[in-house]
Structures are given as structure tokens and as C-alpha cells.
Amino acid sequence: MTPDLRIQQALVLGTRGVRVVAQTDEFDTAEAERIAVLFGARPNGVACPRADFASPFGKKHVAVVRVEDRPDGALGFRFLVLSRDLYKHLGDPFAIADRYPPDWTATGKLADLAWPLEVLPERTLENLDAILKAGDTALLLGSVQALVDGNRVLLKRDEPAPFIRDLWQLLPDRTRCDLWPATFAFSDELGFHAAVGPTLPTPRHGVQVLVEDAIRDYPQSSYELGLQIAIESRDRVALRKLLARRTADDTIRLGLYILAFALIAAAVLKFVF
């Protein structure tokens, strides 16, 4: 079944407060303003030339947000809001943000956008190999395994970094759909699973939060090891299978479905015979 391809959009400006200055019809301005506020107050001396993040937007939608310093000193937020089903088909908020550059001069009513009837290009072995060779390999691989295991990772930086974008390319498809990244954020109030920001994370919801030293020392496990081996051995089939692997929740859900089917089948057979 084809998901809803419509994408709502809005521009939000924030200085001492936040206000929506342009939006599509039926856009939830209150939810956008709430998210913009929770992005955090700017620390003294910290700039935001560009940040991208994704977060839930109500119960049925996802917001892909670009944040930039504006010439007048305000912080600009460009919201793209799409259905959760469409987001699950795509899985890469950074590719979504790049597809639709913002027009920061827009005001008033905006038109809905629409995702074309296509999926994102498949990630290639060459692309992932280049990411590992050019980046901080220990930090990337430790973060990948930590996220797959259900932890959160946050790096303390005073400026945006490409690390989160690179990390997102290394994660399994299904894992990417369930986690929320930010290339930069002024606070941890939105509860990102992976983020860079000027403040340290705070524990929440019983999920372990890992900072840089702990990430580098994170125990190697099956996904991280399999990813390294597949890339280094140029095994495209193994890499494709790794990126398509189920999450732990998927495995539990499948087990429950099988158990429920077995119970129903047993009940039907007992009734028949």
C-alpha cells in the first residue's frame, strides 16, 4: 500500500520566543512551536550555521527540521512534516531535508509538498567504506553498536559536525526508522537517540546515555563486527542483509505473532476434533 506522499511545511522564527511565519493549511503550529522551544536556548557564543533533526510530530507524523542562524540574529526552523508510514519507507531524514531546500523569505500560506513515487537510492559498499575511512572509525562503530543495542549517544561539541549524518548511513534500515537524530541541538529536551550539542545528556526513560569515552570503549558485538567484515571483504550480499536486519522489537513481535497463530490453530483443531 502506497503511503501518504504529502509533506506539510512551515517556517518558524525564534529569538526570545518562537512564532510561525509561514505554513501550509492545517499545519499544527502549536506542536511546531513546542518543538522549536525544546530545541533549547542558545548558549552564549554558540552559533548554528545549520542543523538537521527528526522527531515525532504528534501521534501519526514525523517532523524533519532544519535549523539555521538568520542574518537578523533569529534562529530559523524549517519544518517538513510527513506521515510516519512515509518516513518508515524513507528512513533518512537528512536525505529528506536535502531534497527540499528552505526558502527563508517565505511568509503566509505555503503549498504542500509531495514526495515523488520513489524510494531513496540503496546505500553502497563504496559509500560506507569511504565514511569509515574518512571518519573517526572507533567512535562511529561504537555508536552504531550502542544504538543497535538500545542506548542513546551524545557528543559534546560547540558546533555542528557531520558525525551524525555519517552514523545514520551505517545503521540498519529498520533501526533508523525508530530512532531520532540531530546533527546539533542546544539541549537534550527532545530526547534524541543520537545527537551533537554543547550540553551533556541527561538520563531519561530508563535508557542508558553514553558519552564519548564510553562510546569508544563500547564492547564490540555482532552488528558492528559484521559490518566491518562485510565492508572490508567487499561482500555486498552480506552488507545488504545486515542493513535489512530486523530490530529486537521486530523479532519479539514476530515471535508473538507465531505464538498467537499457534494458539489459534490449536483452539480450532480442538474444536473440530
LOKOL-978719 format. One line per field, with one value per residue (C-alpha): y, x, z; residue number from 1; residue in one letter. Coordinates in nm, 2 decimals, always signed. Each point is the difference from the previous one (the first is absolute). Example, Ala and Ser with C-alpha at 12.3 -4.5 7.8 and 13.67 -1.06 7.14 Angstrom:
BEGIN
Y = -0.45/+0.34;
X = +1.23/+0.14;
Z = +0.78/-0.07;
kollo = 1/2;
rolo = A/S;
//
This chain:
BEGIN
Y = +0.00/+0.34/+0.23/+0.36/+0.19/+0.35/+0.21/+0.30/+0.28/+0.31/+0.26/+0.09/+0.29/+0.01/+0.27/+0.05/-0.19/-0.20/+0.07/-0.16/+0.24/-0.23/-0.33/-0.24/-0.04/-0.20/+0.01/-0.06/+0.33/-0.07/-0.33/+0.17/+0.28/-0.26/-0.18/+0.33/+0.10/-0.35/+0.03/+0.21/+0.35/+0.11/-0.01/+0.31/+0.01/-0.31/+0.03/-0.23/+0.03/-0.30/-0.29/-0.28/-0.22/-0.23/-0.04/-0.12/+0.25/-0.11/-0.36/-0.06/+0.22/+0.07/+0.34/+0.04/+0.34/+0.22/+0.27/+0.29/+0.33/+0.29/+0.33/+0.19/-0.22/-0.22/-0.37/-0.14/-0.34/-0.15/-0.28/-0.28/-0.22/-0.34/-0.31/-0.26/-0.25/+0.21/+0.06/-0.38/-0.05/+0.26/-0.02/+0.27/+0.35/+0.16/-0.11/+0.13/+0.34/+0.02/-0.07/+0.32/+0.30/+0.27/+0.34/+0.21/+0.31/-0.17/+0.13/-0.08/-0.30/-0.28/-0.28/-0.36/-0.19/-0.36/-0.27/-0.16/-0.36/-0.14/-0.13/+0.13/-0.14/-0.31/+0.06/-0.13/-0.18/+0.27/+0.27/-0.17/-0.09/+0.36/+0.11/-0.23/+0.09/+0.38/+0.01/-0.10/-0.37/-0.10/+0.26/-0.08/-0.38/+0.03/+0.23/-0.23/-0.30/+0.21/+0.12/-0.35/-0.12/+0.26/+0.27/+0.37/+0.18/+0.37/+0.18/+0.33/+0.25/+0.38/-0.01/-0.23/-0.30/-0.25/-0.29/-0.07/+0.00/-0.26/-0.21/-0.01/-0.16/-0.29/-0.10/-0.27/+0.12/-0.09/+0.15/+0.33/+0.02/-0.04/+0.25/+0.38/+0.17/+0.36/+0.13/+0.28/+0.11/+0.25/-0.23/-0.37/+0.08/-0.17/-0.33/-0.07/-0.34/+0.13/+0.37/+0.25/+0.30/+0.24/-0.16/-0.35/-0.24/-0.08/-0.35/-0.06/-0.28/-0.26/+0.01/+0.02/+0.31/-0.03/+0.28/-0.01/-0.20/-0.27/-0.02/-0.06/-0.27/-0.16/-0.38/-0.12/-0.22/-0.18/+0.29/+0.22/-0.30/-0.12/+0.35/+0.03/-0.35/+0.06/+0.33/-0.11/-0.32/+0.18/-0.24/+0.19/-0.28/-0.01/+0.38/+0.01/-0.26/+0.19/+0.32/-0.18/-0.18/+0.00/+0.20/-0.17/+0.13/-0.15/-0.34/+0.01/+0.11/-0.29/-0.24/+0.12/-0.03/-0.36/-0.08/+0.15/-0.19/-0.33/+0.06/+0.08/-0.30/-0.23/+0.14/-0.06/-0.35/-0.08/+0.14/-0.20/-0.33;
X = +0.00/+0.14/+0.05/-0.13/+0.25/-0.10/+0.24/-0.11/+0.24/+0.05/+0.26/+0.04/+0.22/+0.13/+0.18/-0.14/-0.31/-0.11/-0.26/-0.11/+0.04/-0.10/-0.20/-0.21/-0.37/-0.09/+0.36/+0.02/+0.17/-0.01/+0.19/+0.26/+0.05/+0.03/+0.28/+0.18/+0.00/+0.12/+0.29/+0.15/+0.11/+0.32/+0.31/+0.21/+0.24/-0.14/-0.10/-0.22/+0.09/-0.21/-0.15/-0.24/-0.21/-0.30/-0.26/-0.36/-0.26/-0.32/-0.10/-0.01/+0.27/+0.37/+0.17/+0.32/+0.14/+0.28/+0.13/+0.22/+0.11/-0.17/+0.17/-0.21/+0.12/-0.31/+0.01/-0.20/-0.18/-0.12/-0.25/-0.08/-0.28/-0.08/-0.19/+0.18/-0.07/+0.18/+0.29/+0.03/+0.03/+0.28/+0.18/+0.26/-0.11/+0.31/-0.08/-0.35/+0.13/+0.24/-0.28/-0.19/+0.23/-0.18/-0.11/+0.07/-0.17/-0.34/-0.30/-0.36/-0.16/+0.23/-0.09/+0.02/+0.30/-0.01/+0.26/+0.04/-0.11/+0.35/+0.22/+0.34/+0.30/+0.15/+0.30/+0.31/+0.31/+0.22/-0.19/+0.02/+0.37/+0.07/-0.18/+0.20/+0.33/-0.06/-0.17/+0.08/-0.04/+0.01/-0.26/-0.22/+0.00/-0.04/-0.30/-0.16/+0.01/-0.11/-0.31/-0.08/+0.01/-0.25/+0.22/+0.02/+0.32/+0.08/+0.32/+0.09/+0.09/-0.04/-0.07/-0.19/+0.20/-0.05/+0.03/-0.38/-0.06/+0.28/-0.12/-0.35/+0.14/+0.14/-0.31/-0.25/-0.31/-0.25/+0.21/+0.02/-0.38/-0.04/+0.27/+0.02/+0.33/+0.13/+0.31/-0.01/-0.23/+0.02/-0.15/-0.10/-0.37/-0.12/+0.16/+0.20/+0.15/+0.32/+0.10/+0.28/-0.04/+0.16/-0.16/+0.04/-0.30/-0.23/-0.13/-0.36/-0.25/+0.24/+0.21/+0.38/+0.16/+0.36/+0.25/+0.32/+0.24/-0.27/-0.08/+0.36/+0.03/-0.34/+0.03/+0.01/-0.29/-0.16/-0.13/+0.31/+0.23/-0.21/-0.01/+0.38/+0.05/-0.25/+0.16/+0.36/-0.07/-0.21/-0.29/-0.30/-0.24/+0.09/-0.01/-0.35/-0.12/+0.15/-0.17/-0.33/+0.02/-0.30/+0.01/-0.04/-0.36/-0.07/+0.13/-0.21/-0.31/+0.06/+0.02/-0.32/-0.18/+0.13/-0.11/-0.35/-0.04/+0.10/-0.25/-0.28/+0.09/+0.00/-0.34/-0.15/+0.13/-0.14/-0.34/+0.00/+0.11;
Z = +0.00/-0.10/+0.30/+0.00/-0.20/+0.11/+0.20/+0.20/+0.06/+0.22/+0.09/+0.37/+0.13/+0.35/+0.20/+0.35/-0.10/-0.31/-0.26/-0.32/-0.30/-0.29/-0.01/-0.21/+0.07/+0.32/+0.12/+0.38/+0.10/+0.38/-0.05/-0.21/+0.25/+0.28/-0.19/-0.08/+0.37/+0.11/-0.25/+0.27/+0.09/-0.18/+0.23/-0.01/-0.29/-0.17/-0.37/-0.20/-0.37/-0.07/+0.19/-0.11/+0.23/+0.00/+0.27/+0.05/-0.10/+0.18/-0.02/-0.37/-0.15/+0.01/-0.03/-0.19/+0.11/-0.13/+0.24/-0.11/+0.14/-0.19/-0.09/+0.26/+0.28/+0.02/-0.02/-0.29/-0.01/-0.32/+0.07/-0.24/+0.15/-0.16/+0.10/+0.21/-0.28/-0.26/+0.25/+0.06/-0.38/-0.02/+0.33/-0.07/+0.13/-0.14/-0.36/+0.05/+0.12/-0.29/-0.25/+0.10/+0.06/+0.21/-0.12/+0.30/-0.15/-0.02/+0.20/+0.03/-0.17/-0.14/-0.24/+0.10/-0.14/-0.12/+0.00/-0.35/-0.04/+0.06/+0.28/+0.10/-0.18/+0.16/+0.21/-0.16/+0.13/-0.14/+0.18/+0.34/-0.05/-0.07/+0.31/+0.23/-0.16/+0.01/+0.35/+0.35/-0.04/+0.37/+0.08/-0.30/+0.06/+0.38/-0.06/-0.25/+0.23/+0.30/-0.20/-0.13/+0.36/+0.11/+0.15/-0.07/-0.10/+0.03/-0.08/+0.16/-0.27/-0.03/-0.37/-0.25/-0.12/-0.29/+0.25/+0.03/-0.37/-0.05/+0.29/-0.15/-0.32/+0.20/+0.19/-0.11/-0.19/+0.27/+0.28/-0.18/-0.02/+0.38/+0.12/+0.00/-0.10/+0.02/-0.16/+0.26/+0.28/+0.28/+0.26/+0.06/+0.06/-0.32/+0.11/-0.31/-0.03/-0.17/+0.01/+0.01/+0.23/+0.25/+0.30/+0.15/-0.01/+0.29/+0.07/-0.09/-0.03/+0.13/-0.32/+0.05/-0.14/-0.12/-0.04/-0.20/+0.21/+0.07/-0.37/-0.10/+0.26/-0.08/-0.04/-0.35/-0.10/-0.29/-0.21/+0.03/-0.08/-0.29/-0.15/+0.02/-0.16/-0.28/-0.09/+0.02/-0.19/-0.26/+0.06/-0.14/+0.07/+0.37/+0.03/-0.16/+0.25/+0.30/-0.10/-0.04/+0.33/+0.24/+0.32/+0.34/+0.02/-0.35/+0.13/+0.31/-0.20/-0.25/+0.29/+0.14/-0.33/-0.04/+0.36/-0.06/-0.33/+0.17/+0.28/-0.25/-0.21/+0.32/+0.10/-0.35/-0.01/+0.34/-0.10/-0.33/+0.15;
kollo = 1/2/3/4/5/6/7/8/9/10/11/12/13/14/15/16/17/18/19/20/21/22/23/24/25/26/27/28/29/30/31/32/33/34/35/36/37/38/39/40/41/42/43/44/45/46/47/48/49/50/51/52/53/54/55/56/57/58/59/60/61/62/63/64/65/66/67/68/69/70/71/72/73/74/75/76/77/78/79/80/81/82/83/84/85/86/87/88/89/90/91/92/93/94/95/96/97/98/99/100/101/102/103/104/105/106/107/108/109/110/111/112/113/114/115/116/117/118/119/120/121/122/123/124/125/126/127/128/129/130/131/132/133/134/135/136/137/138/139/140/141/142/143/144/145/146/147/148/149/150/151/152/153/154/155/156/157/158/159/160/161/162/163/164/165/166/167/168/169/170/171/172/173/174/175/176/177/178/179/180/181/182/183/184/185/186/187/188/189/190/191/192/193/194/195/196/197/198/199/200/201/202/203/204/205/206/207/208/209/210/211/212/213/214/215/216/217/218/219/220/221/222/223/224/225/226/227/228/229/230/231/232/233/234/235/236/237/238/239/240/241/242/243/244/245/246/247/248/249/250/251/252/253/254/255/256/257/258/259/260/261/262/263/264/265/266/267/268/269/270/271/272/273;
rolo = M/T/P/D/L/R/I/Q/Q/A/L/V/L/G/T/R/G/V/R/V/V/A/Q/T/D/E/F/D/T/A/E/A/E/R/I/A/V/L/F/G/A/R/P/N/G/V/A/C/P/R/A/D/F/A/S/P/F/G/K/K/H/V/A/V/V/R/V/E/D/R/P/D/G/A/L/G/F/R/F/L/V/L/S/R/D/L/Y/K/H/L/G/D/P/F/A/I/A/D/R/Y/P/P/D/W/T/A/T/G/K/L/A/D/L/A/W/P/L/E/V/L/P/E/R/T/L/E/N/L/D/A/I/L/K/A/G/D/T/A/L/L/L/G/S/V/Q/A/L/V/D/G/N/R/V/L/L/K/R/D/E/P/A/P/F/I/R/D/L/W/Q/L/L/P/D/R/T/R/C/D/L/W/P/A/T/F/A/F/S/D/E/L/G/F/H/A/A/V/G/P/T/L/P/T/P/R/H/G/V/Q/V/L/V/E/D/A/I/R/D/Y/P/Q/S/S/Y/E/L/G/L/Q/I/A/I/E/S/R/D/R/V/A/L/R/K/L/L/A/R/R/T/A/D/D/T/I/R/L/G/L/Y/I/L/A/F/A/L/I/A/A/A/V/L/K/F/V/F;
//
